[in-house]
Amino acid sequence: MTVLARSTEWTGSDPELMHHYSLYTSTSIARRPEMQLVWQVEIPKIAYSHEFLMHGILALSALHIACTCPDKYSSYLKSSRYHIALALRSFRKALLAPRAENCCALFASSSIIMLYTFATPAEPDSAGTWAVLESVIELFRLCRGILALKGFMAVIRNSPLRPLFLQDFDASISIVRGNPNKLFVGIENELHQLSYFLDAELSDTHQKLSCGHALERLDYSFKCIQHAELPLECGMIYIWPISVQEEFIYLVKEMNVGALVLMAYYCAQLCVFKDYWFVGERARSLFSEISTALPERLWKWLAWPKSVIYHDVDL
């Protein structure tokens, strides 16, 4: 095993960040004790041999402090950006040619980077009017990057990371259990109606196919969440982003009305995970941008996700 060498990349605040991660951040990523233990113990063990994962851990820890301690926001945000830049630099290189020896580290890093991207505050001054939407598009792209590890999933599933792979992520298994949690009342009919919407609004065949595939996968992800055991684990918010095609992400970027309406339904999924600090009110801010981007004639298609997202608000 290769132990991390001393380097000018490490800073005097790193022990504090690791301490915070071990006590607080690691247990905030999951709800079930066996999963928390993976984040708290097993992933740091792997990180001792992989600098990109250690930098990712420190980046997420610093961002956690920044987001939960407003008086320390600026300094810890700066620290988190420093570490995530170093993490991404070597992570991207390693992901080009994954091996059995580093696939667990790459998987853990991918997960941390996705969490980090969700948690990072959107900045309108640098990202433009659609700051939140742009950050979510980046998240979707990162999610697809994890597909590079597809050939190593058996190795990862049989590693100490095994508890992270819940049966809840497989609708064919979770549905058999029955007893849906009723988080999304009426969603089956809503998604059925969306197929007519896509057919009417999209004239391009490729766009129809891409959005049609995204709708099928959206239905699958809703089924997974509806049949999952409570408490819900945050990994479920990545089921849909990982499964959509590259073309669909491009359509969202191009403000395609079909793709944006499907994204509005994804906001309903995000809403049920708002108790996680790295999700928070992301559902409402993303939904607001999508509503602004869509013409008023299409707002009727946003009624259902709006009712889920704002169910506790007197509109």
MIPA-496571 format. One line per 2 residues: their letters; for each residue y, z, x of C-alpha. Coordinates in steps of 0.001 Angstrom, whole numbers. Layout:
a	Y Z X  ...;
//
This chain:
mt	0 0 0  3441 -925 1286;
vl	5921 1929 1052  9591 1071 584;
ar	11434 951 3876  14852 2404 4506;
st	17488 -222 3853  21213 -570 3409;
ew	20420 -1552 -197  19694 2084 -1114;
tg	22587 4436 -1902  23228 8170 -1886;
sd	23153 8314 -5691  19653 6836 -5943;
pe	17808 10215 -5939  19984 11337 -8844;
lm	19212 8122 -10728  15489 8503 -10101;
hh	15635 12118 -11272  17410 11071 -14471;
ys	14899 8278 -15027  11928 10616 -14599;
ly	13259 13260 -16983  15182 11276 -19579;
ts	15194 7470 -19413  11423 7095 -19128;
ts	10826 9151 -22266  13526 7295 -24222;
ia	11749 3927 -23921  8728 4898 -26025;
rr	7831 7358 -28778  4103 7939 -28192;
pe	3136 10375 -25412  587 8052 -23801;
mq	3192 5296 -23529  5881 7671 -22279;
lv	3483 8751 -19543  3129 5153 -18347;
wq	6908 4811 -18040  7335 8251 -16507;
ve	4449 8270 -14011  2572 4995 -13612;
ip	5483 2566 -13373  7329 4618 -10696;
ki	4046 4719 -8728  3929 916 -8785;
ay	7610 769 -7843  6996 2561 -4529;
sh	5406 -679 -3303  7795 -3167 -4948;
ef	11528 -2986 -4284  12482 -5215 -7216;
lm	10841 -2783 -9646  12453 252 -8009;
hg	15877 -1384 -8249  15158 -2171 -11897;
il	14277 1460 -12611  17481 2687 -10952;
al	19564 61 -12786  18177 1120 -16167;
sa	18661 4800 -15349  22301 4240 -14373;
lh	22912 2206 -17520  21331 4963 -19611;
ia	23764 7495 -18137  26680 5100 -18670;
ct	25765 4527 -22320  25116 8172 -23171;
cp	27909 9826 -21137  31230 8085 -21953;
dk	33149 10064 -19308  30856 8636 -16607;
ys	30698 5112 -18046  32637 3152 -15436;
sy	31041 4505 -12267  27476 4384 -13561;
lk	27911 921 -15053  28989 -247 -11611;
ss	25920 1381 -10086  23626 -220 -12675;
ry	25042 -3672 -11973  24531 -3176 -8252;
hi	20853 -2342 -8678  20095 -4980 -11317;
al	21560 -7697 -9082  19211 -6652 -6271;
al	16288 -6380 -8685  16816 -9859 -10118;
rs	17219 -11482 -6717  13738 -10568 -5483;
fr	12090 -10470 -8922  12893 -14112 -9620;
ka	11426 -15136 -6271  8217 -13197 -6880;
ll	7870 -14536 -10432  7684 -18104 -9092;
ap	4259 -17349 -7612  2752 -14240 -9261;
ra	-412 -12759 -7781  -2952 -10183 -8893;
en	-1408 -7784 -6352  2061 -7856 -7917;
cc	1474 -8904 -11547  1746 -5312 -12853;
al	5015 -4816 -10982  6319 -8123 -12361;
fa	5304 -7188 -15908  6984 -3773 -15644;
ss	10085 -5387 -14143  10214 -7988 -16914;
si	10093 -5200 -19481  12850 -3247 -17742;
im	15063 -6320 -17399  14654 -7069 -21118;
ly	15607 -3479 -21963  18553 -3693 -19583;
tf	19783 -6940 -21158  19641 -5392 -24626;
at	21500 -2288 -23505  24233 -3984 -21484;
pa	27489 -3970 -23474  28647 -7464 -24444;
ep	32020 -8303 -22940  34102 -10731 -25034;
ds	36615 -11309 -22238  33910 -12872 -20049;
ag	31445 -14177 -22627  33899 -15577 -25158;
tw	33990 -15148 -28937  30201 -15003 -29286;
av	29575 -12267 -26733  26694 -10566 -28527;
le	25022 -13837 -29493  25240 -15057 -25895;
sv	23620 -11857 -24629  20787 -12183 -27157;
ie	20252 -15821 -26153  19907 -14597 -22566;
lf	17386 -12028 -23770  15321 -14759 -25459;
rl	15277 -16718 -22216  14164 -13675 -20266;
cr	11413 -13035 -22806  10054 -16533 -22271;
gi	10033 -15876 -18526  7267 -13326 -19005;
la	4981 -16211 -20001  4650 -16914 -16268;
lk	2302 -13905 -16229  65 -15248 -18999;
gf	-2804 -15928 -16595  -2726 -12314 -15372;
ma	-2640 -10508 -18721  -6295 -9443 -18437;
vi	-5520 -7792 -15099  -2434 -6077 -16525;
rn	-4253 -4897 -19659  -6959 -3292 -17492;
sp	-4438 -1553 -15242  -2694 1825 -15698;
lr	-226 -97 -17920  -2928 -479 -20579;
pl	-1398 2043 -23074  1633 -277 -23438;
fl	-534 -2840 -25242  -710 -1567 -28798;
qd	-2884 -3123 -31473  311 -3091 -33548;
fd	1401 -6160 -31587  -1499 -8144 -33097;
as	-960 -8829 -36800  -4566 -9913 -37326;
is	-5681 -6400 -36344  -2871 -4331 -37853;
iv	-2990 -6043 -41262  -6664 -5144 -41647;
rg	-5668 -1481 -41560  -3628 -2020 -44724;
np	-962 465 -45854  2156 -1497 -44878;
nk	5168 733 -44163  7417 -1111 -46654;
lf	10309 -1456 -44225  11078 -4990 -45424;
vg	10673 -5184 -49187  10633 -8777 -50456;
ie	10447 -10409 -47031  7493 -12672 -47928;
ne	9437 -14423 -50688  12571 -14599 -48543;
lh	10774 -16352 -45681  9112 -18727 -48159;
ql	12548 -19703 -49462  13795 -20248 -45919;
sy	11348 -23128 -45500  13185 -24963 -48310;
fl	16513 -24114 -46698  15460 -25607 -43357;
da	14153 -28732 -45049  17439 -29234 -46920;
el	19849 -28410 -44081  18175 -30043 -41078;
sd	17946 -33817 -41010  16633 -34139 -37443;
th	12821 -34056 -37253  12721 -32232 -33906;
qk	15080 -29555 -35211  12927 -29101 -38315;
ls	9797 -28728 -36211  11393 -26253 -33822;
cg	12935 -24112 -36571  9744 -24419 -38645;
ha	7724 -23041 -35733  10300 -20245 -35252;
le	10006 -19401 -38961  6204 -19146 -38692;
rl	6525 -16811 -35722  9239 -14811 -37500;
dy	6827 -14290 -40393  4179 -13129 -37910;
sf	6549 -10659 -36246  7618 -9215 -39616;
kc	3940 -8720 -40494  3349 -6894 -37200;
iq	6252 -4516 -37786  5399 -3953 -41456;
ha	1816 -2996 -40637  2572 -966 -37525;
el	1927 2735 -37364  5005 4933 -37273;
pl	6913 5718 -35152  7705 2123 -34266;
ec	7598 1242 -30584  10502 -796 -29209;
gm	8230 -3437 -27696  7937 -4913 -31178;
iy	11480 -6297 -30995  10243 -8787 -28392;
iw	7381 -10242 -30458  9552 -12987 -31958;
pi	11738 -13801 -28905  8656 -14265 -26704;
sv	7015 -16621 -29200  9806 -19099 -30015;
qe	10088 -22451 -28254  12704 -23346 -25652;
ef	14106 -25933 -28058  14841 -23215 -30602;
iy	16825 -21196 -28068  18827 -24355 -27340;
lv	19532 -24777 -31077  20854 -21209 -31287;
ke	23081 -21928 -28292  24372 -25047 -30066;
mn	25139 -23003 -33222  22627 -24933 -35322;
vg	22861 -23533 -38871  19092 -23342 -39346;
al	18575 -21462 -36101  21467 -19087 -36836;
vl	20116 -18150 -40266  16731 -17337 -38702;
ma	18550 -15215 -36120  20234 -13338 -38982;
yy	16768 -12375 -40238  15907 -11165 -36753;
ca	18891 -8798 -37090  16971 -7075 -39905;
ql	14182 -6368 -37420  16628 -5021 -34840;
cv	18116 -2715 -37441  14947 -638 -37789;
fk	15008 62 -34035  18631 1230 -33925;
dy	17612 4777 -32976  16727 3497 -29507;
wf	19837 3862 -27331  19504 351 -25884;
vg	19497 -1231 -29370  22013 916 -31246;
er	24289 -1125 -33493  23311 -4458 -31925;
ar	21955 -5661 -35300  25314 -5287 -37034;
sl	27374 -6785 -34224  25034 -9781 -33904;
fs	24910 -10285 -37670  28717 -10186 -37792;
ei	28991 -12972 -35212  26384 -15086 -37022;
st	28221 -14621 -40348  31463 -15743 -38734;
al	29798 -18793 -37178  28182 -20023 -40411;
pe	30134 -21915 -43113  30807 -19901 -46251;
rl	28544 -22134 -48350  25545 -20747 -46427;
wk	26393 -17058 -46733  24027 -16744 -49707;
wl	21165 -17142 -47202  22371 -14017 -45412;
aw	22149 -11774 -48474  18708 -10325 -47721;
pk	19240 -9439 -44027  22670 -8069 -44953;
sv	21086 -5777 -47547  18715 -4404 -44872;
iy	21339 -4000 -42169  23961 -2381 -44392;
hd	21667 -558 -46800  23339 2769 -46004;
vd	26886 1476 -46326  28890 1187 -49550;
l	29979 -2442 -49436;
//
